[in-house]
Amino acid sequence: MNRTRTALLARVATATIAAGLAALPATAATAATAAAPTSGAAKAAKPKKVTVPNLIDATQQPVSLSPNGDKVKDRARVPFTLKRKSVVTVKVLRTTGAHEAVFTQKLGTLARGKHAYRWDGKKPGGKVLRDNRYEISLLANPVKDRIKKASDYTYVYVDTRYQPEPLEASSTTVYPNTTVITDQIAFNHGGWLAWGGPRSERISKVTLVVTDTAGNVVRSAPQAYRHELFYPVTWDGRDDTGAAVPAGSYAVHMDVTDAAGNKGTSPAMSVSVSAVPLVVASGTRTVAPVNGTLTPAPASASSRSAGDGGRASTNGGDDTPTEPCGSVFASTVYPAPGASLRSKSGCGWALNEARGSGSLALTDLNAPRGLQSAQLSMRGRPSLDGEVDTAQLALGWLGSGWANLTATSPTAPGEAVTSSPVLNNAWDATRYQRQVGVEWTIRTFGFDSYDVADVTANFTYLTPQAS
């Protein structure tokens, strides 16, 4: 009886409180609701994470190791620096074929400062990976939540054995009796694999060995291997005493220690030693000036003033017909293949310039060391009588892509010969610079118009002395 009455009174009290809340104003009800604790309420937004520059910084110098059990470079050491205390994870990835992870290893929480990851070239479990180049990726996840994670990487070469590669040579004949230069030929081991191919092949030490046809060693020279050169190892055609070896055929090979500590011998290649010296010879060629193949635009009375974009000529002439800005035409002053270069004003964003170019290949010369020097001369004149328009001549080596020595024609009416400075080529067998021709550019600027008759190249080169 008492239990039933108590429950009834409780229900009445609850209904009374609910009715009171309903009768409150909206603002009061809202406040009352807000004051009451509720589960699942929206939490405050988290602060954005910030980036720490170079949070992890790994060495960019490639590392080589040779996990073959000979106790020479059996492990690789990859230094890295942390700017914040972080959890560090290492991934080893293949760089050939699919760029996929070989394995992942957690290094745990590391303090700020310098560290090093040491790798034995093996998967977890002890299996040695095959010879190849691998990427070591280091991921740093800062202990502080408000800092973004970051990663860096370096390359490691797994190279368990020396693998022979053919030699490449800058030339196959050396002229040790030359006096105008110290002649030599130079060699590269393995071609461009030395610049970061799938194996280390970054040669550490070499000994160049030269043998005669009877197998006798005439030259054995330890040399540094400079990877920044095209052909880092040289031979001057002399024996170990410094005397020129007799003319004939010789075999050259390298005894090699690569960057991973592996040793081996390269295949041999045949070279020749000449009894005659190289001597200086010279030559001259006259060729067409520029690519002037268009028909000249007709002169017009309206273009004889500056008002319509033509040139205000001192003698009322028409330097600039209505061709587009910077055009080259077949010359009417000189017979074919002369060219007329006509710049123009009023081009808007376009450059007020006419440009023509040409080149001269001299592959027919017997010049085993290429050209020694070159100079160009341009014969031409202002397009109109009495004018003082000029043109610029620029000279460069064939295939260089740019001309670096310039000369400007005289500011005087009438025909003139404009000569460039002399372009010299210092001989260096270790670099790829066997220049066998020249190229040039002829330009007019602003309002000038200039006709060119021909271009003459004067050059010197080294050639074997006639027997």
Secondary structure, DSSP 8 states (H G I E B T S, - for coil): -HHHHHHHHHHHHHHHHHHHHHHS-HHHHHHHHHHS--TT---------B--TTSEEE--S-EEE--SSSSSS-SEEEEEEESS-EEEEEEEEESSSS--EEEEEEEEEE-SEEEEEEE-SB-TTS-B--SEEEEEEEEEEESSTTB--EEEEEEEEE--S-----EEES-SEE-TT-SSS---EEEEESGGGGGT-SS---EEEEEEEEE-TTS-EEEEEEEE--TTSSS-EEE-SB-TTS-B--SEEEEEEEEEEETTS-EEE---EEEEE-SS-EEEEEEEEEE--S---S------GGGGSGGGTS---TTS-----S--SSEEEE-SSS-TT-EEEE--S--TTS-SEEEEEEEEE-TTS--TT-EEEEEEEEEEEESSTT-----EEEEEETTSSS--EEEE--SSSS-EEEE---EE----TTS-----EEEEEEEEETT-EEEEEEEEEEEEEEEE---
